[in-house]
Amino acid sequence: MEPTQLGRPAHAILTHYLISSQAPEMSVLGPTIRETHVPPPITAKTRKAELLKQKANQKMSQERMLHHNTVTIVENSYVCPFKTRISNYYCYYCKDIFTDCNELRIHTLKHDPQYFEDHMEAKKITRIDITQIDCRLCNEKISNLEEFKKHLSAVHKKIIYPADTNEFLTFKLSMENLNCLECGCSFPFIDKLIEHMTDHFGKYVCDMCGACFIEESTLCQHIRGHKKVDTNFPCEICGKNFKSNYSRQLHTATVHEKRPVVHCYKCEASFLSYAQRNRHLINVHGDKRKFACQSCDKVFDVRKTMVEHTRKYHLQVCRHQCDVCDQRFYAPSQLKEHKVTHTGERNYTCDYCDKSYPRRQSLQDHIRSHTNDRRYKCNVCNSTFTQSGSLKSHMKTHEGFEMGEGFPS
């Protein structure tokens, strides 16, 4: 007879365990009555909540992996982490101030990088000088950060997680002009270079004014500024209000004076907007950097556009709510245009025929009928139209043609 436990044979206990672990609702002791569990109905609201939960968990996981990579790289290399204020450098560990980047590097070597993690700030991207990288574990001379990550993984068996975003903002500090490692643009001061880095790595976009930031905390600080300041800087030409005098000046220069204020850092060309400059960089200088959406197959030339696409269409961030019907919108301009459906206002009047419209875009579409601006072209028969709606109606006459997502609206 086999040993027993509580009066039951050992093989019976094992059998009970195996069956129970595979099918918890069954029991070797006999049938049991189970409650029927009816899952709650799946609605659009629950699907959205689940999507947001998945995104939050994914973001947390990515942040942990980035944190691990950052600590592993700094602890095992000679990169120099630093902080800045105005145009001064601060030691990452003891906050000593330096105006000479060479002195900063020499001073930082006195600190043990094993204490680096203790000084890290939550949700802040670490700035590092990569003039000297090299491996602390074997003294291998390495000058490229990506190669160093491969070296740590292959030679020293350190865990380096694949990352969709950069662990650091990287610089090669110099007493002469400071060059952007992404595009080669030169700046006399470190604060101007850091400000420029937003063009490359800004992914947090202000819904109120479209400003872009590298760190979420900086965006939050910026938004608080919106709430404190009234719109008391009206344009003297059209009356539009702005949050700051700078915004008003930029509006006047680009909208009314048509004066280019954004300059290409690779040639002498100037533009009215960053979007125009970015298109110029792609078409003229062959800047082919692509930013892929992680939620669909769309690819963008500008990081900011990709971020706005993700927030608007995938995360569906709609913070601006109508106080009449509770409908929500992504941008304040969309809410403003929606409100006229309640008030009946038609503030946009055509200079050609005195017709009025509730939305600026509707007026602009109408004006094309006067100027014969036939920008919408049929790809099948080459017919042209002034309105996108007219083109859509026309396309239905072509049998078997399907209008895709990229069709003009």
Secondary structure, DSSP 8 states (H G I E B T S, - for coil): ---EETTEEHHHHHHHHHHHHH-TT--TT--------------HHHHHHHHHHHHHHHHHHHHHHHHHHHHHHHHTB--EEEEEETTEEEETTT--EES-HHHHHHHHTTS-GGGGGGG--TT--EEEE-S---BTTT------HHHHHHHHHHHS-------SS-SEEEE---SS-EE-TTT--EESSHHHHHHHTHHHH--EE-TTT--EESSHHHHHHHHHHHHHS-S-EE-TTT--EESSHHHHHHHIIIIIS----EE-SSSS-EESSHHHHHHHHHHTT-----EE-SSSS-EESSHHHHHHHIIIIIS----EE-TTT--EESSHHHHHHHHHHHH----EE-TTT--EESSHHHHHHHHHHHHT---EE-TTT--EESSHHHHHHHHTTSTT----TTS--
